[in-house]
Amino acid sequence: MANSPIKSPLKESDKELTASVLQSTLVDLIDLSLIAKQAHWNVVGKNFRSVHLQLDELTSAAREFMDKVAERANAIGVSPNGKAKTVTESSGLPDYPDNWQSTDMTVDRIVDILDRLIQRLRVRIDETDKSDLVTQDLLIEIAEELEKQHWMWQAQKA
């Protein structure tokens, strides 16, 4: 890690683990926000309006949390990297297709993407149990909201 102008409250080994968790979470959230916007612009079909608006809610949640994650990284003396190249190279989320997608297909894909992100978040929650409880608390907050969103997207399919 480059020299930081910010003194970390964490010991170096905890800082490194926490930095890795925050960086991977940041990248996934940026990707989620981009996927949700791509889907928002390209969804068509029955229940268009509700799916279209629900995608905006998901985008807003992802953007709010990515800012919190980046600011948490800064608070522990780590420079966050949200550049497009970084997101492209390191996101763990499934790809989203180009062009128009039916509301049914959109719902299915968003459910799958949220499922994958929640799985990844839960692993990170476990990883930060000893390194940084403040970051763990933030990850729990993100998981809580995304699990609520996941439930609402699944309800569209019921």
C-alpha positions in Angstrom: 0.0 0.0 0.0 1.2 3.5 -0.8 2.1 5.9 2.0 -1.1 7.2 3.4 -1.6 10.8 4.7 -4.3 9.3 6.9 -3.3 7.5 10.1 -5.2 4.2 10.5 -6.9 3.3 13.7 -6.1 -0.4 12.8 -3.0 -2.4 13.1 -1.3 -3.1 9.8 -2.5 -6.7 9.3 -6.1 -5.7 10.2 -5.8 -2.7 7.9 -4.7 -4.8 4.9 -7.5 -7.4 5.4 -10.1 -4.7 5.8 -8.8 -2.7 2.9 -9.2 -5.8 0.7 -12.7 -6.4 1.8 -13.7 -2.7 1.3 -12.1 -2.6 -2.1 -13.9 -5.7 -3.4 -17.2 -4.5 -1.9 -16.7 -1.1 -3.5 -16.1 -2.6 -6.9 -19.2 -4.9 -6.6 -21.4 -2.0 -5.6 -20.2 0.2 -8.4 -20.9 -2.7 -10.8 -24.3 -3.2 -9.3 -25.2 0.5 -9.8 -24.1 0.3 -13.4 -26.0 -2.9 -14.0 -29.1 -1.5 -12.4 -29.0 1.6 -14.6 -28.3 -0.5 -17.7 -31.4 -2.6 -16.8 -33.4 0.5 -16.0 -32.7 2.0 -19.5 -33.5 -1.3 -21.3 -36.4 -3.0 -19.6 -39.6 -3.5 -21.6 -42.8 -5.4 -21.1 -45.6 -6.0 -18.6 -45.2 -4.2 -15.3 -42.6 -2.0 -17.0 -43.2 1.0 -14.8 -42.8 -0.8 -11.4 -39.7 -2.6 -12.6 -38.3 0.6 -14.1 -38.8 2.4 -10.8 -37.5 -0.5 -8.7 -34.3 -0.4 -10.7 -33.9 3.2 -9.8 -34.3 2.4 -6.1 -31.6 -0.3 -6.4 -29.3 2.1 -8.2 -29.7 4.7 -5.4 -29.0 2.1 -2.7 -25.9 0.9 -4.5 -24.6 4.5 -5.0 -25.3 5.4 -1.4 -23.4 2.4 -0.1 -20.5 2.7 -2.5 -19.9 6.2 -1.1 -20.0 4.9 2.5 -17.6 2.0 1.6 -15.1 4.4 -0.1 -15.3 6.8 2.8 -14.7 3.9 5.3 -11.6 3.0 3.3 -10.4 6.5 3.6 -11.1 6.6 7.3 -8.7 3.6 7.8 -6.0 5.2 5.7 -6.7 3.3 2.4 -7.2 5.0 -1.0 -10.3 3.5 -2.7 -10.2 2.6 -6.4 -13.5 2.9 -8.3 -12.1 3.4 -11.8 -13.9 1.8 -14.6 -10.9 -0.4 -15.5 -10.7 -1.6 -11.9 -14.4 -2.4 -11.8 -14.2 -4.3 -15.1 -11.2 -6.3 -14.0 -12.3 -7.2 -10.5 -16.1 -7.2 -10.1 -17.5 -10.6 -8.9 -21.0 -10.0 -10.2 -22.5 -11.8 -13.1 -22.6 -10.0 -16.4 -25.8 -8.3 -17.6 -26.9 -8.6 -21.2 -26.9 -5.7 -23.8 -30.1 -4.4 -25.5 -33.7 -4.5 -24.4 -34.7 -7.1 -21.9 -38.2 -8.2 -20.9 -39.4 -7.4 -17.4 -39.3 -11.2 -16.6 -35.8 -11.6 -17.7 -34.7 -8.4 -16.0 -36.2 -9.6 -12.7 -34.6 -13.0 -13.0 -31.2 -11.5 -13.7 -31.4 -8.9 -10.9 -32.4 -11.7 -8.4 -29.3 -13.7 -9.5 -27.0 -10.7 -9.3 -28.3 -9.7 -5.8 -28.0 -13.3 -4.7 -24.3 -13.4 -5.8 -23.5 -10.1 -4.1 -25.2 -11.0 -0.9 -23.2 -14.3 -0.8 -20.0 -12.3 -1.3 -21.0 -9.8 1.4 -21.7 -12.5 4.0 -18.2 -13.9 3.4 -16.8 -10.5 4.0 -18.9 -10.0 7.1 -17.2 -13.1 8.5 -13.8 -12.0 7.4 -14.0 -8.7 9.2 -15.1 -10.3 12.5 -11.7 -9.9 14.0 -10.1 -7.2 11.8 -12.5 -4.3 12.1 -16.0 -4.4 13.7 -16.8 -0.9 12.3 -16.4 -2.1 8.8 -18.3 -5.3 9.6 -21.2 -3.2 10.9 -21.2 -1.3 7.6 -21.2 -4.5 5.6 -24.1 -5.8 7.8 -26.0 -2.6 7.0 -25.4 -3.1 3.3 -26.4 -6.8 3.5 -29.6 -5.9 5.3 -30.7 -3.5 2.6 -29.7 -5.7 -0.3 -31.4 -8.7 1.3 -34.6 -6.6 1.5 -34.2 -5.6 -2.1 -33.5 -9.3 -3.0 -36.8 -10.3 -1.3 -38.7 -7.6 -3.2 -37.2 -8.7 -6.5 -38.1 -12.3 -5.8 -41.6 -11.3 -4.9 -42.0 -10.0 -8.5 -41.5 -13.6 -9.7 -44.0 -15.1 -7.2 
